[in-house]
Amino acid sequence: MTNPFKRRWFRVSAWFLIFILALVALLWLSVNWGGARALRATEAKFKAAGESTDLNEVLPDPVPDERNFCAIPILKDIALVVDGDRDKGEPALKRKRLKELAFWKEDMGRVSGKKRPKSLGADRSGALCDMTVWSDFLSGLRPEVSRSENPARTVLECLSVQDATVAELAAGLDRREAQWTPALKTRVAGRGPLLDSVSHLLAVQPISGALALRATAAARCGEVGKAHESIRILIRIGEASAEENLIGMLVACANSQCLAFTVRELCDARAGTVEGFERLEVELSNLDLRGGTLEAWRAEAATMMLAWRQLKRGEMPWTEDTDSAASAKLRLMPDGFFDGSAANFGEVVLDTVILPLRDQGWSAALAATEQYRNQTSHSSALSRMCRDLNLLTWMEDSTLLALRMLGKAAYAQCLIDQAVIACVLEQYRIKNGGYPETLAGVTLSSGKPLPVDLVSGKPMGYQKTPDGKYKLWGVGLDRKDDGGEQIEARVGPTGEGAEGDWVWSFSPDK
């Protein structure tokens, strides 16, 4: 005889199991519906704002070779990786040759007891480059070079090994545009943007310091043409890097900081004519880090939204290798999780970076990203869900990177703007025998107004100093005008909690 209790228990258990399965199915469908709805809303929001989530639409088109500085023979196809091997083929040889401009990085071990001096822009104190220290260091690397009483002359002689390469680079300066080749749009077609190599950026990053040192030594030796030539090459490299991805923008920011400090050295040495400083003013004005930052984050939003869609299909967008274990984990998750994540990332980037920077400028973008950082918790449920799949760096950390990168880009743009004003002031000095008492009435050579302080939106701070020179300043990330006071801090001028102004000065004590 069948026990009625057992039959009842079986029915209850079966109905409970059916209830749980139905609940899971409903939750699964709800997540999928909500994620798809959120993604459609985000894509519509991008479209309504005049933006796009299509990577092919946001990446810049290739620049024709005849207008492209980076299409000269020494740089042509430098961003190309042959058969997936960064050390293979002619592009790899070109990258190696560029790296050799900063030859001391490879040969430092040959100099016993000598530490490599700081590169231009690395010293936050505002001090000018110490040529004696560089002369001692480079003479240890090249003992065959005769020492001169002028340490800058010794440095320039030690750097003469760069002459042939620099001459090839200078031959392309008549080309007004700069974009690494093949263009990013060409490189990522059919491969996926997260598989793109940054070998060319790693190759050009160290040569900024080499060209800056060359320009500074030449200026102090009175070789004005050589100094201006090196700076103009630096400008083209910055322009090309700023048209790449976020990594390219970071390289462009470092290059721009080095470039601005080099222009300061040029002005301090009074190395140039009205025509020469006017040409630098115009070319520096073309270095648009705001536009580059916008392009980089448009590409980042499109890239990450595409990557979430690839993850939904069980693909690993950051590698060509198949990880079956990770792929299996991904397939256990509802599609709506990936759609919702893509929607969330895109919306955050649009609202926090793209629209404020595009429509209102640096100050609004910096304020928006600061607000986002204050609202974001690193212990969110999404962070814990993503950690096992190694997606945390995409969702939270990749977005929070905007805060640090925007600060760096804003600082670099401020330095470039100050360099532009400095070139204008050198033209004024040559024409009038001294610097103006104020910037009122001083304009660019085109007649347009001088760049303003990008954080406050007010005119750049300006003050003549007792030595007959001047200092310029912007208010910095704390948005307080400290009268041109530069506060040294461990976090630097763009770190969290940074204080003081962003100062252009010819002496740390003035």
N, C-alpha and C positions, 0 to 999 in steps of 0.2 A: 504494500500500500504506500503510495507516494505521500511524503510529508508535506502538508499544506504550507508549513512555514518556509520550507526550502523553495517551493514554487513562488511564494510571495517575495522572498529575498531575491530570487533570480529576476523576477519582473522589475523590482525596484532598481536593482543594479543595472539591468539593461536600459531602463528608462533614464537612469542617471547618466549612463555612458552616452546615450543618444543626446541628452541635454548638453553635456560637456562638448561633444563633437559639434553640435549645432551652434553652441556659443562660440567655439573657436572659429567655425566657418563664418559666422556673422562678424566676428572681430576681424578676421582676415579680409573679408569683403569690405568691411568698413574702412580698414587701413588702406586697401587698394583704391577704394572710391575717394577717400579723403586725399590721398597722395596725388592721384591723377587730377583731381579738382584743383589742388594747390598748385601743381605744375602748370596747368592751363592758365590759372590766374596770374602766375608769375610771368609766363611768356606773354600774356596779354598786357601786363604792366610794362614790360620792356618795350613792347611794340607801341603802346600809347605814349611812352616817353621818347619815342624816336630812336630807341636802342634795339639791339638784336642779340639773340642767344645763339645765333648760327656762327660758328667759328670762321667759316669761309667769308662771311660778310664783315666781320670785325677786324680781321687781319689786313694790314696794308698791302696793296698790290706791289709787285716787283717794280723797282725803279729801272728805267732803261739804262743799259751799260754806259752810253755816252754821257749821261748826266750823273752817274754814280761813282763817287770816290772809291768805293770798295770794289769796283769792277776793274781797277788797274791790275796789271799782271801779278804784283806781289801779294795782292789781297783777294784776287778772284777765286771764288769757291772755297774760301777759308772755313766756312761753316759746314762744309761737306764732310761726311764720314764714309769712308770707302769700305763696303762689305761689313759694316758694323764694327770695324776696327779703327779706333781713333789714331793709331800710330801707323796707319798704312796709307800709301799713296802720296801724291803731290800735295794735297791739302795739308797733310800732317807735316810735311817738310816746310811748308810756308808758316805753319803755326810755330814750329820749332825755331825758325829763323827770327820770327818776331819776338819770341821769348828771349832770344839771345841779345836783344837790345839792352835788357837788364842783366848783363852778363855776370854781375857780381853776386846775384842770387844763386848761381850755380857754383861759383868759385869761392864762396865765403870760407870754406874749410881750409883754404890755402893761407889765410891770414891768421896767424897765431896771435892770440891776445887782443885782437881788434874786433870790436863790435860794429856791425853795420849801422851807420847813422840813420836817424829817422827820415823818412821821405817827406817831401813837401806836402803839407796838408795834414800830416800825422801829428804834428806838434800843435796842441790846442792853445798854447800860451800866446800865440800870435807873433812869436819871434821869427825873424828872417832866417833864411838858410845859412848855416855855418859852413862856409866853403873850406875853412882850414881843416875841419874834421873830415869832410869828404875828400879833401886832397890827401890827407894822411892815409885814409882807408883805401882809396883807389890806387895810390902809389904802391901800396903793399901787394895789390893784385897785378899791377903792371910796373915792375921795377925798372923796366927798360926805358920808361918815360922820364925825361929830365925834369927835376923839380924847378918851378919858377918862383920868383918872389911873390907873384900874385897867385894865391891858391886857386882862384877861379880859372886861371890859365892852365894850371896843372890838371885840374878836373877836366877841362875841355880837351886837353891833349890825351888824357886817359880814355875819354869817350870817343876819340877819333875812330875807333873800331866800328862805331855805329854809322859812319858817314855814308857808306854806300847804300845801306838799307834806308836811312832817312832820306837820301836823295831820291830813291825810287818812290817813297811815299809822297814826298813833296811834289813830284811830277804830276800827281793827280789833283792838286789843290785847285785847279781851275774848274773842276767838277763840283757843282754847288750842292749836290745832295749826297747823302751817305746812308747806305743800307747794306748790311752784311749779305753776302751771296753764298749759296742760293738764298733767296728771301725766305723768311719764316713761313710764309703762306705756301711756298713751293715745298719746303722741307717736310711739313707735317701732313701734306696731302697723301692720303692712303695709309699713313703710318700711325697717326694718333699723336697729339701734341705732347703727351707725357713721355714719349719715347725720344723726343728731340734731344740731340746732344748740345752741350754748352762748351764744347772743347774750344771753340773760337773765342768765347768770352774769357775762359781761363788763360788763353794765350795773350790776349790784349790787355788784361787787367794789370800785369806788372809793368808794361811798357809806358804806362802813364807817368810813373815815377821817373823812368829813364828819360823820357822826353822833357819832363819838367825840370830835371836837374840839368839837362843839356841847355834848355832855354835860359835858366838862371845863370849858369856859368858864362854863356855867350853874352848875356846882357851886361854882366859885370866886366867882361873883357871888351865891351864896345862893339861886338859883332852883332849889330842890331838885326840884320837880315836873318841870320841863323836863329836868333832868339824868337823872332816873330814867326818864322817858318815852323819851328817846333810847336809853338802854341797853336797855330792853325791846324796842324795835324791832330793835336789833342782835341780840338773842337770837333773835327770830323769823326774821330773815334767815339766821342761822346754822343754825337747825333746818331750814329749807327747803332750803338748799344741801347739807346733810349727807345729805339723802334722794335726791340725784341720783347721778351716776356718779362716777368717780374725779376728774374735773375739778371736779365740785361739792364733793367732799370736800376738795380742795386749797383751794378758795375758802372753805369752812367753817373750815378750819384757820387761814387768814390772818385771817378774820373773828373767830375765837375768840381769837386772840392780841391783836388790837386791842381786843376786848371786855374781856378780862381786865385789860389795862393801863388801860382806862377805869374799870373798877370800882376799881382801885387809886387812881386820881385821886379818885374819889368818896369813898373811905375816908379818904384823906389830908386832904380838905377837910371831913371829918366832915359830909357833906351827906346827911342823912336821919334818919328816925325808926326806932324798933324795927319798926313795921309795914312801912315802906318797905323796909328791909333784909331783912326776913323774906320779903317778896314777891320780891325779887331772888334771894334764896337758893333759893327754891322753883323759880323759872323757870330759873335757871342750872343747877340740878340736872337739869332736863329736857333739857339740851343733851348728848345722848349721842353722843360721837364714836366710842366703841368700837362701838356698834350701827351707826352710819353707815358706819364703815370696813368692818364685816362685810357690810352690804348692798351697798356699792360693789364689794367684791371678789367677792361671789356673782354680781352682775350682770356683772362683768368676765369671770369664768370662763365664764358662759353665753354672753356676747357673743362672746368669742374662739373658743369651740368651734363656735358657729354660723358664724362668719366662715370658719373652716377648711373647713367643709362647703360654704359658698358658693364658696370657691376651688376646691374639688374639682370643682364644676360649671362652672368657667371664669368665674365671676362676680367682679366687683371690689366687695367689700362697703363700701369706703370712698368710692365715687363712683357716681353714677347714669350717668356716661358709660361707654361701652363702649370698652375698649382691646383691639383685636383682636390686637395683637402680644403683649401680656402674656397674653391669654386663650389664645393658641396655645401659649405656653410652658407654661402651667399644664396644658394637656391632654396635654402630652408626658410629664408626670410620673404615676407610678402613684397610684391612689386611696389606697393604703396610706400614702403619705407624708403626705397631709393628715389621714387618720384618726389616724396615729401622732402627728403634731404636735398635733392637738387633744387627744388623750389625755394627752400629756406636759404640755401647758400646764395642763390641768384638774387633773391630779394634783399638779403643783408648787404651784398656788394652794391646793388643798385642804389639802395637808400642811404648807405653809409659812406660810399666812396664816389660812385659815378655821378649821380645827380648833384650832390652838393659841390663837388669839384668842378663839374661842367657848368653849372648854372650860377654858382656864387663865388667859387674860388677856393683858395687854400684854407682860409680861416674857417669857412663853413664845413669843409671836409674834415679838418682837424677836430672841430667841435663835435661833429657827428660820430667820428670814430672813438673819441674820448667817451662820449655818452654810451656807445655800444659796449666799450670795455667795462664800464662801471656796471652795466646790466648783466654782463656775462659771467656765469659761474663755471669754473672748471670741473665741478663735481656734478654736472647735469646728468640726467638719465641718458641723454643721447651720447654723452661722452663714454659712459660705462658700456652702452650697447656697441659703440664703435670700436672700443679699445681692442677687443679680441680680433677684430678684422683689420686692425691697423688703419682705421679710417679717421681716428681722432685728429691726426695731423691735417686732414683735409677739411674737417668741418669747423672746429674751433680754432686750432692753431693757424690754419691757413688764413682765416678771416682776421684773427688778431695780428697776423703779420702786417696787415694793412696799416695798423696803428703805428708800428715802428717804421715801416717803409714810407708812409706818408710824411712822418716827421723828418726822416732823412732826406726825402725828395724836396720837401719845403725848404729845409736848410740849404741844400745844394742849389736850389733855384734862387734863394736869397743871395748866396755868394756870387752866383753868375750875374744877377741883377746889379750887385755892388761892383762887380768887375766891369760891367757895361758903363756904369756911372764913372768909375775910375778912368776908363778910356776917354770919356767925354771931358773929365777934369784935366787930363793930360793935354788934350787939345786946347783947352782953355788956358792952361799954364803956358804953353808954348806961344800962344797968340798974345797973351796979356802979361806975361812975366810973373805970374803967381796964381794961386788958387782963389776962387771967389770967397767972399765973406759968408754968403748963404747960397743955397741952391735955387732961390727964387729967380726966375727968368732964364735959368740954364736949361737947355733942351738937348735932345739927341741931334746928331748931325742932320737928320731928316726933318728937324723942326718939331717932331713929336715930343710929348712930355717924357721925363725920366721915369724909369720904373719906380713904383711905390713900394712901401713895406707890405709884403704879401700877406702878413698876418693881421696887421691893424688896418690896412687899406689907406693909411696916411702917408705923406711924403717920407722918404727914407731919412733917418736922423743924420745930421751932418754938423761937424764942428771942426774949425781950424785948430791946430795944435801949436804950442809955443815954438816948435822947431820949423814952422813954416809949412807943415804938411797938414793932414786932416785925418779924421776918422769918420766912418759911416757905420750906421747900425740899424737893425730891425729889432722888433720887440721880443722875438723868440717865442717859445712854446708857452711860457707863463703869461703871455699877453700883457706884460707890464713894461712900461718904458723906464728903464733904469739909467737913462742918460748916457748910453754907450758903455755901461759897465759890463764886462764879461766875467761871469762867475765860474771859476774852475770847479768842476765836480767830477766824481768818479763816473757818473752816468753819461758825461759828455753833453753837448749842446742839444741833443735830441732824445735823450733817455727819459725814462719815467721820472717825473719830479724835477726835470731840468729847470734851472733858473738863470736869470741874466739875459742880456741882449746878444744878438748875433752881430758880431763886431768885425769891421774891416779896419785894421790899423797897421801902421808901419812900425810900431813898437808895442810890446806888451805893457809898457809902463805909461803909455800916452793915450 
